[in-house]
Amino acid sequence: MKLKEIKKNAHKNVKTHYATYLVLCLAAVLMGSEFSSTLSLLKQDNAKSVSGLLMHSSFVKSMTSLLPEGVFGTTNGVFAHVVNGITSGSFVKTLFLGLSTIIHSKDIASICFVVIGLCISVFYRVYIVNVLPVINRRLFLEGRAYAKLPLDRLVYLMRIRKQMHVAFVKFVKSIILTIMNFTVVGGVYFYYVYFLVDYILAENPTISLKDALSLSRNMMKGHKFECFKWQFSMAGWYILDVCTFGISAIFYSNMYRMSVMCEFYTLRRKEFQSAILNDTYLFEKPSSALMRNTYSDVIAALNAKNPMENAYTGIKKFLCDNFGIIFHLSSKEKQYEKYTYNKMEAETMITEVYLLCYPVRLSPIEEAYKKSNLRVLHPNRNYTVTSILVCFFFMCFVGWIWEVSLSMISYGRFVNRGVLHGPWIPIYGFGCVLILLLLKRFRMRPKVEFSMAVLLCGCIEYFTGFFLELTHNGQKWWDYTGYFLNLDGRICAEGLLVFGVGGMAFVYVIAPLVDNWVKEHLNKRLSTACLVLLLLFGTDVVYSHFEPNVGEGVTG
């Protein structure tokens, strides 16, 4: 194959996975694992960067001056402490003072700080920076044959428990090259001798140190100058990198050069034919027959018929499809839960089944997936009315416990928080139930679920606060004035983040567990208890409308 055609294939690889490769190469530059010349070129443009930063700062100041006063408050809350700590540099100082107080010696504390810093630096360099080039080459090699690169491939070394081994091999290689660099000529020679070590580790991370070094040495025998010619043929890109102060390197040439050298390794591997390099399907796609046999259970789960299809009509179908609400638990519902769980598991491997990404089951090295044994927690289920009511009251009570606990920490005494008089704060219950029902369609997309939960909770909290102030002569039951990124004191970034995380915990852990408990104990007593709680709650709501819960520590 001619070099021109090889470069064309490399360009196609980069084009297919451009966004992923951009992030990988940028991470390598910023972490200092490779492409060090790119960072040097960027530093040459430092003066321009400083002037640009000054312009950026003045722009930010002019824009923030247009925002309502107090939005970026940094006097209260956890976010405020983080922002203030970072801007003042007090975190390190506090740690140092705390350590010196425990040890009773500033000199020993200084030595401890240096030793800890050195250990962290060595760990970072050996275990992360040295290993990243191997991970990058693995993904570039997978990208040659497959159209998709799942993000979880970044941790494949951890799955096979070989990250420490790879770090050790790379550490020994770096020591050899460092020693050889003192001889200048020897440094260049051994650079090409062990050029393929990273690629060999990318294909087979279980290979021993001795085999990795000897295999690279043998594969490069008679091909060192060829490798140099391949690199020299891309000299034009290096010149462009210099002319653009490294910008072209970041946005194209770094990933292009790596893709070209992956083609070089592929050719050398094909010619050398080593038994150690046995990951066949890293370079070519398996046959359809082999895939059907290997992924037969996944294919069956994907093609399984939904047992709830056409089970409901009218309003029942509308509530079930859009909100996941059902009126009673039937045998078909139980079959549906099993069906959704199996389908959820299968869909995580759908890209493998259709050969859009590397088929992990065909890897010669078994990857250890941490599959959850808590099958009962699968979120894509329907909830009975009883389950929803139990979830509502449970979260109302949890919210009340949370608020009371915070008040006890702040004031040192018991304070009955909330507008109502009973041991419940309905905004927590309503918020969680609305997240569960209104965002039903996003349950299998956690990132979207989290974003929508934050938005929904923000709307609920803001308009609840607005309504309470409107109906109670401006009386406030919470005030976030002074908190980081607050809006009219009714919501703030810290609170919304807590609600978002809490909402995710509710949807994916708490609600399924509560639903399982309800299914086990569903009887007339539980239904009666829910009705009694509803009656008490309704009475409290009516009474509190005329005589709301107020006082020190309750209202602002």
C-alpha positions as CSV (number, residue, x, y, z in Angstrom):
1,M,0.0,0.0,0.0
2,K,1.4,3.4,-1.0
3,L,2.0,6.0,1.7
4,K,-0.4,8.4,0.0
5,E,-3.2,5.9,0.3
6,I,-2.3,5.2,3.9
7,K,-2.4,8.9,4.8
8,K,-5.8,9.1,3.1
9,N,-7.1,6.3,5.4
10,A,-5.6,8.1,8.4
11,H,-7.4,11.3,7.4
12,K,-10.6,9.3,7.1
13,N,-10.1,7.9,10.6
14,V,-9.6,11.4,12.0
15,K,-12.6,12.8,10.2
16,T,-14.9,10.0,11.6
17,H,-13.8,10.5,15.2
18,Y,-12.7,14.1,15.1
19,A,-14.4,15.3,18.4
20,T,-13.2,12.3,20.4
21,Y,-9.6,12.5,19.0
22,L,-9.6,16.3,19.7
23,V,-10.4,15.8,23.3
24,L,-7.8,12.9,23.7
25,C,-5.0,14.9,22.1
26,L,-5.8,18.1,23.9
27,A,-5.8,16.1,27.2
28,A,-2.4,14.7,26.3
29,V,-1.1,18.2,25.6
30,L,-2.4,19.7,28.8
31,M,-1.3,16.7,31.0
32,G,2.2,16.7,29.4
33,S,2.0,13.1,28.3
34,E,3.0,13.8,24.6
35,F,2.9,16.6,22.0
36,S,5.0,18.8,24.2
37,S,6.0,20.9,21.2
38,T,2.4,22.0,20.9
39,L,2.5,23.6,24.4
40,S,5.8,25.2,23.7
41,L,4.4,26.8,20.5
42,L,1.4,28.1,22.4
43,K,3.6,29.7,25.0
44,Q,5.4,31.7,22.3
45,D,2.1,33.6,21.8
46,N,2.0,34.5,25.5
47,A,2.0,38.3,25.0
48,K,-1.1,38.1,22.8
49,S,-2.8,35.8,25.3
50,V,-2.2,38.2,28.2
51,S,-3.7,41.1,26.2
52,G,-6.6,38.9,25.2
53,L,-7.1,37.9,28.9
54,L,-7.2,41.6,29.9
55,M,-9.9,42.2,27.2
56,H,-11.8,39.2,28.4
57,S,-11.7,40.4,32.0
58,S,-13.0,43.8,31.1
59,F,-15.7,42.2,29.0
60,V,-16.8,39.9,31.9
61,K,-16.9,42.8,34.3
62,S,-19.1,44.9,31.9
63,M,-21.4,41.9,31.4
64,T,-21.7,41.0,35.1
65,S,-22.5,44.7,35.9
66,L,-25.7,44.2,33.9
67,L,-26.9,41.4,36.1
68,P,-29.1,41.9,39.2
69,E,-27.1,42.8,42.3
70,G,-26.4,39.8,44.5
71,V,-26.6,37.1,41.8
72,F,-22.9,36.3,42.3
73,G,-23.1,36.6,46.1
74,T,-20.2,34.9,47.9
75,T,-21.0,35.3,51.5
76,N,-23.2,32.2,52.3
77,G,-23.3,28.6,51.4
78,V,-20.8,25.9,50.4
79,F,-20.2,27.3,46.9
80,A,-19.3,30.6,48.5
81,H,-16.7,29.0,50.7
82,V,-15.3,27.2,47.6
83,V,-15.1,30.3,45.5
84,N,-13.7,32.4,48.3
85,G,-11.2,29.7,49.2
86,I,-9.9,29.4,45.7
87,T,-9.7,33.1,45.0
88,S,-7.9,33.8,48.3
89,G,-5.6,30.8,48.3
90,S,-6.7,30.0,51.8
91,F,-7.1,26.2,51.3
92,V,-3.4,25.3,51.2
93,K,-2.7,27.7,54.0
94,T,-5.4,26.2,56.1
95,L,-4.1,22.7,55.4
96,F,-0.6,23.7,56.3
97,L,-1.7,25.4,59.6
98,G,-3.8,22.4,60.5
99,L,-0.9,20.0,59.9
100,S,1.6,22.2,61.8
101,T,-0.8,22.4,64.7
102,I,-1.2,18.6,64.9
103,I,2.6,18.0,64.5
104,H,3.6,21.0,66.7
105,S,6.4,21.9,64.2
106,K,6.2,24.1,61.1
107,D,9.5,22.6,59.8
108,I,8.2,19.0,59.9
109,A,4.9,20.2,58.4
110,S,6.9,21.8,55.5
111,I,8.8,18.5,55.0
112,C,5.5,16.6,55.0
113,F,4.0,18.9,52.5
114,V,7.0,18.5,50.2
115,V,7.0,14.7,50.6
116,I,3.2,14.5,49.9
117,G,3.6,16.8,46.9
118,L,6.4,14.7,45.6
119,C,4.4,11.4,46.0
120,I,1.4,12.9,44.3
121,S,3.7,14.2,41.4
122,V,5.3,10.8,41.0
123,F,2.0,8.9,41.1
124,Y,0.5,11.4,38.6
125,R,3.5,11.1,36.2
126,V,3.9,7.3,36.4
127,Y,0.3,6.1,36.7
128,I,-1.6,8.6,34.6
129,V,0.7,10.6,32.3
130,N,2.7,7.6,31.2
131,V,-0.4,5.5,30.6
132,L,-2.4,8.0,28.7
133,P,-0.4,7.5,25.4
134,V,-1.3,3.8,25.5
135,I,-5.0,4.5,26.0
136,N,-4.9,7.1,23.2
137,R,-3.3,4.6,20.8
138,R,-5.9,1.9,21.7
139,L,-8.7,4.3,20.9
140,F,-7.1,5.4,17.6
141,L,-6.6,1.7,16.6
142,E,-10.2,0.9,17.5
143,G,-11.3,4.0,15.5
144,R,-9.6,2.6,12.4
145,A,-12.1,-0.3,12.1
146,Y,-15.2,0.9,13.9
147,A,-17.5,4.0,13.6
148,K,-18.0,4.6,17.3
149,L,-15.8,5.0,20.3
150,P,-17.8,4.7,23.6
151,L,-16.3,6.8,26.4
152,D,-16.1,3.8,28.7
153,R,-13.2,2.5,26.5
154,L,-11.0,5.1,28.3
155,V,-11.0,2.8,31.3
156,Y,-10.4,-0.5,29.6
157,L,-7.0,-0.9,31.3
158,M,-8.8,-0.7,34.7
159,R,-11.3,-3.3,33.6
160,I,-8.6,-5.8,32.8
161,R,-6.7,-4.6,35.9
162,K,-3.5,-3.9,33.9
163,Q,-3.1,-0.1,34.4
164,M,-0.4,-0.6,37.0
165,H,1.4,-3.1,34.8
166,V,1.3,-0.8,31.8
167,A,2.6,2.1,34.0
168,F,5.5,-0.1,35.1
169,V,6.5,-1.1,31.5
170,K,6.2,2.6,30.4
171,F,8.3,3.6,33.4
172,V,11.1,1.2,32.5
173,K,11.0,2.3,28.9
174,S,11.3,6.0,29.9
175,I,14.3,5.2,32.1
176,I,16.1,3.4,29.2
177,L,15.4,6.3,26.9
178,T,16.5,8.8,29.5
179,I,19.8,7.0,30.0
180,M,20.3,6.6,26.2
181,N,19.6,10.3,25.6
182,F,22.9,11.2,27.3
183,T,24.7,9.6,24.3
184,V,22.6,11.7,21.8
185,V,23.0,9.3,18.9
186,G,22.0,6.4,21.2
187,G,18.9,8.4,22.2
188,V,17.7,8.7,18.7
189,Y,18.5,5.1,17.9
190,F,16.7,3.6,20.9
191,Y,13.7,6.0,20.3
192,Y,13.0,4.0,17.1
193,V,14.0,0.7,18.7
194,Y,11.2,1.0,21.3
195,F,8.9,3.1,19.2
196,L,6.2,0.4,19.0
197,V,6.1,-0.4,22.7
198,D,3.0,1.9,23.3
199,Y,1.2,0.3,20.4
200,I,2.0,-3.2,21.5
201,L,0.7,-2.4,25.0
202,A,-2.4,-0.9,23.5
203,E,-3.2,-4.2,21.7
204,N,-2.0,-6.5,24.5
205,P,-1.7,-4.9,27.9
206,T,-0.9,-8.2,29.5
207,I,2.4,-8.6,27.7
208,S,5.4,-8.9,30.0
209,L,8.1,-6.1,30.1
210,K,10.7,-8.4,28.5
211,D,8.3,-9.4,25.6
212,A,7.2,-5.8,25.0
213,L,10.7,-4.5,24.6
214,S,12.0,-7.5,22.6
215,L,8.9,-7.5,20.3
216,S,9.3,-3.8,19.6
217,R,13.0,-4.3,18.9
218,N,12.3,-7.2,16.5
219,M,9.4,-5.5,14.7
220,M,11.5,-2.3,14.1
221,K,14.6,-4.3,12.9
222,G,15.2,-3.0,9.4
223,H,12.3,-0.5,9.6
224,K,13.7,2.3,11.8
225,F,14.6,4.5,8.8
226,E,11.2,3.7,7.2
227,C,9.6,5.0,10.4
228,F,11.7,8.1,10.2
229,K,10.7,8.6,6.5
230,W,7.0,8.3,7.5
231,Q,7.5,11.0,10.1
232,F,9.6,13.2,7.8
233,S,6.8,13.0,5.2
234,M,4.7,15.0,7.6
235,A,7.2,17.8,8.0
236,G,4.9,20.2,6.3
237,W,2.5,19.9,9.3
238,Y,5.2,20.7,11.7
239,I,6.0,23.9,9.8
240,L,2.3,24.8,9.8
241,D,2.2,24.2,13.6
242,V,5.1,26.7,14.0
243,C,3.4,29.3,11.8
244,T,0.1,29.0,13.7
245,F,1.7,28.9,17.1
246,G,0.4,25.4,17.7
247,I,-3.2,26.0,16.8
248,S,-3.1,23.7,13.8
249,A,-1.5,21.0,16.0
250,I,-4.4,21.1,18.5
251,F,-7.1,21.1,15.9
252,Y,-5.7,18.6,13.4
253,S,-2.1,17.7,12.9
254,N,-1.5,16.0,16.3
255,M,-4.3,13.5,15.8
256,Y,-3.5,13.1,12.1
257,R,0.2,12.2,12.9
258,M,-1.0,9.7,15.5
259,S,-3.4,8.2,13.1
260,V,-0.7,7.8,10.4
261,M,1.6,6.1,12.9
262,C,-1.2,3.7,13.9
263,E,-1.3,2.7,10.2
264,F,2.5,2.1,10.4
265,Y,2.0,-0.2,13.4
266,T,-0.8,-2.0,11.6
267,L,1.4,-2.8,8.6
268,R,4.3,-3.9,10.8
269,R,2.0,-6.1,12.8
270,K,0.6,-7.7,9.7
271,E,4.1,-8.4,8.4
272,F,5.6,-9.7,11.6
273,Q,2.8,-12.1,12.6
274,S,3.5,-12.6,16.3
275,A,1.3,-14.9,18.4
276,I,1.4,-12.4,21.3
277,L,-0.4,-9.9,19.1
278,N,-3.7,-11.8,18.9
279,D,-6.4,-9.1,19.1
280,T,-7.6,-9.9,15.6
281,Y,-10.9,-7.9,15.8
282,L,-9.1,-4.7,16.8
283,F,-8.1,-4.5,13.1
284,E,-10.9,-6.2,11.2
285,K,-14.6,-6.8,11.8
286,P,-15.8,-10.3,12.7
287,S,-18.3,-12.2,10.6
288,S,-22.0,-11.9,11.1
289,A,-22.3,-15.6,12.0
290,L,-19.7,-15.2,14.8
291,M,-21.5,-12.1,16.1
292,R,-24.9,-13.8,16.1
293,N,-23.4,-16.7,18.1
294,T,-21.5,-14.6,20.6
295,Y,-24.3,-12.0,21.2
296,S,-27.3,-14.4,20.9
297,D,-28.7,-13.4,24.3
298,V,-28.4,-9.7,23.5
299,I,-30.1,-10.1,20.2
300,A,-32.9,-12.1,21.8
301,A,-33.4,-9.4,24.4
302,L,-33.4,-6.6,21.8
303,N,-36.0,-8.5,19.7
304,A,-38.2,-9.4,22.6
305,K,-41.9,-8.3,22.4
306,N,-43.1,-5.7,24.9
307,P,-45.6,-7.6,27.2
308,M,-47.4,-4.3,27.9
309,E,-48.0,-3.5,24.2
310,N,-51.8,-2.7,23.8
311,A,-52.4,-3.7,27.4
312,Y,-54.0,-0.3,28.2
313,T,-56.3,2.0,26.3
314,G,-57.6,5.5,26.8
315,I,-56.6,7.4,29.9
316,K,-54.8,4.4,31.4
317,K,-52.6,4.2,28.3
318,F,-51.9,8.0,28.4
319,L,-50.9,7.9,32.1
320,C,-48.8,4.8,31.6
321,D,-46.9,5.9,28.5
322,N,-46.3,9.5,29.5
323,F,-45.9,9.4,33.3
324,G,-45.4,5.7,34.2
325,I,-48.6,5.7,36.4
326,I,-50.6,2.5,36.7
327,F,-53.6,1.7,39.0
328,H,-52.7,-1.8,40.1
329,L,-49.9,-4.4,39.7
330,S,-50.8,-7.1,37.3
331,S,-48.8,-10.2,36.1
332,K,-48.1,-8.3,32.8
333,E,-46.6,-5.5,34.8
334,K,-44.2,-8.0,36.4
335,Q,-43.3,-9.4,33.0
336,Y,-42.8,-5.8,31.8
337,E,-40.2,-5.1,34.6
338,K,-38.2,-8.1,33.6
339,Y,-38.5,-7.1,29.9
340,T,-37.3,-3.6,30.5
341,Y,-34.3,-4.7,32.6
342,N,-33.2,-7.2,30.0
343,K,-33.6,-4.6,27.3
344,M,-31.7,-2.0,29.3
345,E,-28.8,-4.4,29.6
346,A,-28.9,-5.3,26.0
347,E,-29.0,-1.7,24.8
348,T,-25.7,-1.0,26.4
349,M,-24.2,-3.5,23.9
350,I,-26.3,-2.6,20.9
351,T,-23.4,-0.7,19.2
352,E,-21.3,-3.9,19.6
353,V,-24.0,-6.1,18.1
354,Y,-24.2,-3.9,15.0
355,L,-20.4,-3.7,14.8
356,L,-20.4,0.1,15.3
357,C,-17.8,-0.3,18.0
358,Y,-15.2,-2.9,19.2
359,P,-16.9,-6.2,20.2
360,V,-15.6,-6.6,23.8
361,R,-16.8,-10.2,24.1
362,L,-14.5,-11.2,21.3
363,S,-11.4,-9.7,23.0
364,P,-8.7,-12.2,23.9
365,I,-8.5,-10.5,27.3
366,E,-11.7,-10.7,29.4
367,E,-12.8,-7.3,30.7
368,A,-14.3,-7.2,34.2
369,Y,-17.6,-5.2,34.0
370,K,-19.0,-4.2,37.4
371,K,-22.5,-5.3,36.7
372,S,-24.9,-4.4,39.5
373,N,-26.4,-7.3,41.5
374,L,-29.2,-4.9,42.5
375,R,-31.5,-5.9,39.6
376,V,-34.3,-4.5,41.7
377,L,-33.1,-0.9,41.1
378,H,-33.7,-0.7,37.4
379,P,-35.4,2.6,36.9
380,N,-37.5,2.1,33.7
381,R,-40.6,0.9,35.5
382,N,-44.2,2.0,36.1
383,Y,-45.5,3.0,39.6
384,T,-48.8,2.3,41.2
385,V,-50.8,5.2,42.8
386,T,-50.0,3.6,46.2
387,S,-46.3,3.6,45.5
388,I,-46.4,7.2,44.4
389,L,-48.2,8.3,47.6
390,V,-45.7,6.4,49.8
391,C,-42.9,8.0,47.8
392,F,-44.4,11.4,48.3
393,F,-44.9,11.1,52.1
394,F,-41.5,9.4,52.5
395,M,-39.7,12.3,50.8
396,C,-41.8,14.9,52.6
397,F,-40.6,13.4,55.9
398,V,-37.0,13.1,54.7
399,G,-37.1,16.7,53.7
400,W,-38.4,17.7,57.1
401,I,-35.6,15.6,58.8
402,W,-33.0,17.3,56.5
403,E,-34.2,20.8,57.3
404,V,-34.6,20.2,61.0
405,S,-31.1,18.7,61.2
406,L,-29.6,21.7,59.4
407,S,-31.4,24.0,61.9
408,M,-30.1,22.1,64.8
409,I,-26.6,22.4,63.5
410,S,-27.1,26.2,62.8
411,Y,-29.1,27.2,65.9
412,G,-28.2,24.4,68.4
413,R,-31.9,23.6,69.1
414,F,-35.0,22.0,67.6
415,V,-36.8,24.1,65.0
416,N,-40.0,22.8,63.2
417,R,-39.1,23.9,59.7
418,G,-41.6,24.4,56.9
419,V,-44.9,26.2,56.3
420,L,-47.0,23.3,57.6
421,H,-47.1,22.2,61.3
422,G,-46.7,18.4,60.7
423,P,-43.5,16.5,60.2
424,W,-43.4,17.0,56.5
425,I,-42.2,19.6,54.0
426,P,-44.3,19.1,50.8
427,I,-41.9,20.8,48.4
428,Y,-39.5,17.8,48.7
429,G,-42.3,15.3,48.1
430,F,-43.8,17.2,45.2
431,G,-40.4,17.9,43.7
432,C,-39.4,14.2,43.8
433,V,-42.7,12.9,42.5
434,L,-42.8,15.4,39.7
435,I,-39.2,14.5,38.7
436,L,-40.3,10.8,38.7
437,L,-43.5,11.3,36.7
438,L,-42.9,14.3,34.4
439,L,-39.4,13.2,33.4
440,K,-40.3,9.6,32.8
441,R,-39.1,9.7,29.2
442,F,-35.6,10.7,30.2
443,R,-34.9,8.0,32.8
444,M,-32.7,6.0,30.5
445,R,-30.7,9.2,29.7
446,P,-29.2,10.2,33.1
447,K,-27.4,13.4,31.8
448,V,-30.7,14.8,30.4
449,E,-32.6,13.6,33.5
450,F,-30.2,15.5,35.7
451,S,-30.4,18.7,33.7
452,M,-34.2,18.6,33.5
453,A,-34.4,17.8,37.2
454,V,-32.3,20.9,38.1
455,L,-34.5,23.0,35.8
456,L,-37.8,21.5,37.2
457,C,-36.7,22.0,40.8
458,G,-35.6,25.5,40.1
459,C,-39.1,26.3,38.7
460,I,-40.8,24.6,41.6
461,E,-38.7,26.3,44.3
462,Y,-38.8,29.8,42.7
463,F,-42.5,29.9,42.1
464,T,-43.3,28.2,45.5
465,G,-41.3,31.0,47.2
466,F,-43.0,33.6,45.0
467,F,-46.5,32.3,45.8
468,L,-45.8,32.1,49.6
469,E,-44.5,35.6,49.7
470,L,-47.5,36.8,47.6
471,T,-50.1,35.1,49.8
472,H,-48.4,35.9,53.2
473,N,-47.6,39.6,52.9
474,G,-44.0,39.1,51.8
475,Q,-43.1,36.5,54.5
476,K,-40.2,34.3,53.5
477,W,-39.6,30.7,54.6
478,W,-36.1,30.7,52.9
479,D,-33.8,33.3,51.6
480,Y,-30.7,32.6,49.5
481,T,-29.5,36.2,49.4
482,G,-25.7,36.2,49.6
483,Y,-25.5,32.6,48.2
484,F,-23.5,32.1,45.0
485,L,-25.6,32.5,41.8
486,N,-28.9,33.2,43.5
487,L,-32.0,34.7,41.8
488,D,-34.1,37.0,44.0
489,G,-33.0,35.0,47.0
490,R,-35.5,32.3,46.0
491,I,-33.2,29.9,44.3
492,C,-29.4,29.5,44.1
493,A,-26.9,27.3,42.3
494,E,-26.0,25.4,45.5
495,G,-29.6,24.5,46.3
496,L,-30.4,23.5,42.7
497,L,-27.3,21.3,42.5
498,V,-28.4,19.5,45.8
499,F,-31.9,19.1,44.4
500,G,-30.6,17.8,41.1
501,V,-28.3,15.2,42.9
502,G,-31.1,14.3,45.3
503,G,-33.6,13.9,42.4
504,M,-31.2,11.5,40.7
505,A,-30.8,9.5,43.9
506,F,-34.6,9.4,44.2
507,V,-35.3,8.3,40.7
508,Y,-32.5,5.7,40.4
509,V,-32.3,4.4,44.0
510,I,-34.9,5.5,46.5
511,A,-38.1,5.3,44.4
512,P,-37.3,1.7,43.1
513,L,-36.6,0.5,46.7
514,V,-39.8,2.1,48.0
515,D,-41.7,0.6,45.1
516,N,-40.3,-2.8,45.9
517,W,-41.3,-2.5,49.5
518,V,-44.8,-1.4,48.5
519,K,-45.1,-4.4,46.2
520,E,-44.2,-6.8,49.1
521,H,-46.5,-5.1,51.6
522,L,-49.4,-4.0,49.4
523,N,-52.6,-4.7,51.2
524,K,-55.7,-2.9,52.6
525,R,-53.7,-1.7,55.7
526,L,-51.2,0.1,53.5
527,S,-53.9,1.7,51.4
528,T,-55.8,2.8,54.5
529,A,-52.6,4.3,56.0
530,C,-52.1,6.3,52.7
531,L,-55.7,7.6,52.9
532,V,-55.2,8.6,56.6
533,L,-52.0,10.4,55.8
534,L,-53.7,12.2,52.9
535,L,-56.5,13.3,55.3
536,L,-54.0,14.6,57.9
537,F,-51.9,16.3,55.2
538,G,-55.0,18.0,53.7
539,T,-56.1,19.2,57.1
540,D,-52.6,20.6,57.8
541,V,-52.6,22.4,54.5
542,V,-56.0,24.1,55.1
543,Y,-55.1,25.0,58.7
544,S,-51.6,26.3,57.7
545,H,-53.1,28.5,55.0
546,F,-54.7,30.6,57.8
547,E,-52.2,29.9,60.6
548,P,-48.8,29.2,58.9
549,N,-45.9,27.9,60.9
550,V,-43.7,31.0,61.6
551,G,-41.1,32.0,64.2
552,E,-37.3,32.3,64.7
553,G,-35.4,29.8,62.6
554,V,-38.6,29.1,60.5
555,T,-39.2,32.3,58.5
556,G,-36.6,34.8,57.2
